């Protein structure tokens, strides 16, 4: 399956919210879902990139959206990459990597993300993209949920 990556349309928010519910565990103890209302705001006011299937292929619940990444400016002057996700039927095809590359290429400031320190494959994946661990935060979401804060340094022409 091939896909095209583009800025989400405001009207994509319900499909992206459906993708979010589909790709993350829905156990309340391990996941705090993002609601449709926040995806609506992000579709209009954040960098919300979607990967769309090509050739008219439609996926259950998400239409032609097979992946998404959302990032937005933080009050520290950095960009926060909140979530990257790929439809289960579209994994292993490079869509997640293409979304990450597209997001990083649009960043105008250093990019932050958080990741579970116990998720070694994800930590390594982010390192492969150029992220470094800035700090480990104990109880980032809840007392038992630690996170690494990782940073991707955006290079500007003046950096040489």
C-alpha positions as CSV (number, residue, x, y, z in Angstrom):
1,X,0.0,0.0,0.0
2,X,1.3,3.4,-0.8
3,X,0.5,6.6,1.0
4,X,0.8,10.4,0.7
5,X,1.7,12.6,3.6
6,X,0.0,16.0,4.0
7,X,-1.3,18.5,6.5
8,X,-4.6,17.2,7.8
9,X,-7.8,18.9,6.8
10,X,-9.9,20.2,9.6
11,X,-12.6,17.7,8.5
12,X,-10.1,14.8,9.2
13,X,-10.3,15.1,13.0
14,X,-12.9,12.3,13.5
15,X,-10.9,9.8,11.4
16,X,-7.7,10.7,13.3
17,X,-9.5,10.4,16.7
18,X,-10.7,6.9,15.5
19,X,-7.1,6.0,14.6
20,X,-5.9,7.1,18.0
21,X,-8.4,4.9,19.8
22,X,-7.5,2.0,17.5
23,X,-3.7,2.0,17.8
24,X,-3.3,2.6,21.5
25,X,-4.4,0.2,24.3
26,X,-7.8,1.2,25.6
27,X,-7.1,0.0,29.2
28,X,-7.9,3.0,31.4
29,X,-4.9,2.2,33.7
30,X,-2.4,2.4,30.9
31,X,-3.7,5.0,28.4
32,X,-5.3,8.4,28.6
33,X,-7.1,8.9,25.2
34,X,-7.2,12.2,23.4
35,X,-10.8,13.1,22.7
36,X,-12.3,14.2,19.4
37,X,-12.4,17.8,20.7
38,X,-8.7,18.1,21.0
39,X,-8.1,16.4,17.6
40,X,-10.5,19.0,16.1
41,X,-8.3,21.8,17.6
42,X,-5.1,20.2,16.5
43,X,-6.4,19.7,12.9
44,X,-6.9,23.4,12.7
45,X,-4.1,24.9,14.8
46,X,-1.2,22.4,15.1
47,X,1.0,20.5,12.7
48,X,-1.1,17.5,12.2
49,X,0.2,15.4,9.3
50,X,-1.7,12.4,8.0
51,X,-0.6,9.6,5.7
52,X,-3.4,8.9,3.3
53,X,-3.8,5.7,1.4
54,X,-3.7,6.1,-2.4
55,X,-5.7,4.5,-5.1
56,X,-9.0,4.9,-3.2
57,X,-8.2,2.3,-0.6
58,X,-10.3,2.8,2.6
59,X,-9.5,1.4,6.0
60,X,-12.1,0.5,8.6
61,X,-13.1,3.4,10.8
62,X,-10.4,5.8,9.5
63,X,-11.2,6.1,5.8
64,X,-8.1,6.8,3.8
65,X,-6.0,7.9,6.8
66,X,-3.4,5.2,7.6
67,X,-1.2,7.2,9.9
68,X,-0.8,10.6,11.7
69,X,1.7,12.7,13.7
70,X,0.9,15.8,15.7
71,X,3.2,18.4,17.0
72,X,2.8,22.0,18.3
73,X,4.9,24.8,19.8
74,X,5.6,24.7,23.5
75,X,6.0,27.6,25.9
76,X,9.7,26.8,26.1
77,X,10.2,27.8,22.5
78,X,10.6,24.2,21.5
79,X,8.2,22.0,19.5
80,X,6.4,19.1,21.2
81,X,5.8,15.9,19.2
82,X,2.8,14.5,21.0
83,X,1.9,11.4,19.1
84,X,2.8,9.4,16.0
85,X,0.6,6.4,15.0
86,X,0.1,4.0,12.1
87,X,-3.0,1.9,11.4
88,X,-2.4,-1.8,12.4
89,X,-3.1,-2.9,8.8
90,X,-0.5,-0.4,7.5
91,X,2.5,-1.2,9.8
92,X,5.8,-2.3,8.4
93,X,5.6,-0.3,5.3
94,X,7.6,2.7,6.3
95,X,4.7,5.0,7.0
96,X,5.7,5.8,10.6
97,X,9.3,6.7,9.4
98,X,7.9,8.9,6.6
99,X,5.6,10.7,9.0
100,X,8.5,11.3,11.4
101,X,10.8,12.6,8.7
102,X,8.0,14.9,7.4
103,X,7.3,16.2,10.9
104,X,11.0,16.8,11.7
105,X,11.5,18.6,8.3
106,X,8.8,21.1,9.2
107,X,10.1,21.8,12.7
108,X,11.5,25.3,13.2
109,X,12.8,24.6,16.8
110,X,14.1,21.7,18.7
111,X,11.6,18.8,19.0
112,X,10.7,17.2,22.3
113,X,8.9,13.9,22.9
114,X,8.3,11.6,25.7
115,X,8.7,7.8,25.8
116,X,8.4,5.0,28.3
117,X,12.0,4.2,29.4
118,X,11.1,0.5,29.4
119,X,10.2,0.6,25.7
120,X,13.7,0.0,24.5
121,X,12.7,-0.5,20.8
122,X,10.9,2.9,20.8
123,X,13.9,4.6,22.5
124,X,16.2,3.2,20.0
125,X,14.0,4.2,17.1
126,X,13.9,7.8,18.3
127,X,17.7,7.7,18.8
128,X,18.0,6.5,15.1
129,X,16.2,9.6,14.1
130,X,18.6,11.8,16.0
131,X,16.8,12.2,19.4
132,X,18.8,12.2,22.6
133,X,17.6,11.7,26.1
134,X,17.4,15.0,28.0
135,X,16.1,13.7,31.3
136,X,14.1,10.9,33.0
137,X,11.0,12.2,34.7
138,X,9.5,10.0,37.5
139,X,5.7,9.9,37.6
140,X,5.4,11.9,34.3
141,X,1.7,11.1,33.9
142,X,0.8,9.1,37.0
143,X,3.1,7.9,39.9
144,X,3.9,4.6,38.1
145,X,4.4,6.2,34.6
146,X,8.0,7.4,34.2
147,X,9.1,8.9,30.9
148,X,12.2,10.0,29.1
149,X,12.1,13.4,27.6
150,X,14.0,13.2,24.4
151,X,15.1,16.1,22.2
152,X,15.9,16.4,18.5
153,X,18.1,19.4,17.8
154,X,16.9,21.3,14.8
155,X,19.8,22.8,12.9
156,X,19.5,26.2,11.4
157,X,21.7,27.6,8.6
158,X,23.5,29.8,11.2
159,X,24.6,26.6,13.1
160,X,27.0,25.9,10.3
